[in-house]
Amino acid sequence: MVQYDFKQLMSPRSREMQEAKHSEIERLYGLPDRWLARELVTLSRHVVRTVPGRCMPGSSTAALLFEAIPEIAARLGETTFLQGERSNRVRQMDGRELREFLSAAIKRDPVIWQILDDYPVRGCNAYSIIANDASNGNPVVFGIDRFAEPDIENLDRLAWEVYIVSGNRGHDCAFGWRPEFSMDATFPGDWFVAPEVRI
């Protein structure tokens, strides 16, 4: 099978930002819980400060930035929050409910993505990190994995995505992302059967 390096089709700036994003996600993956929590809050606040008009109450973006991310950060050890950053409804959720809430909240807003390209953090788009596909490494998702592992009997969309993509890339199928999943591996002799997922 012919393999293509699609990076060669990207502009030098886009390629540089993509590489910076990949490095940043791997850095975040290696952080202990407390430091990952602080980084998640910092990324979320950067997006809110940059595009306040796109974070309207009731939107999936607001649910992600003002509810899901702060709650996940709190459960990872963050203790300092701004007024309105955590909501009572998510505080009451157990791990499985919070995973389902996060699955519904992570929806890409192309306008935010485009605007944040011009306001990089460590050389990359902060929104592209927290709205990244779970299968390509999303620190919000691997953050929640640390205290609320996916339930094989009742998979959410994010864990299912990681499972399918890791298998398609030739890795041992897993429900939580790891940096090596971003690279192709050797395909096993036997294929796998995808578990059912609640969407």
Order of alpha helices (4+ residues) and beta strands (2+ residues): alpha-alpha-alpha-alpha-alpha-alpha-alpha-alpha-alpha
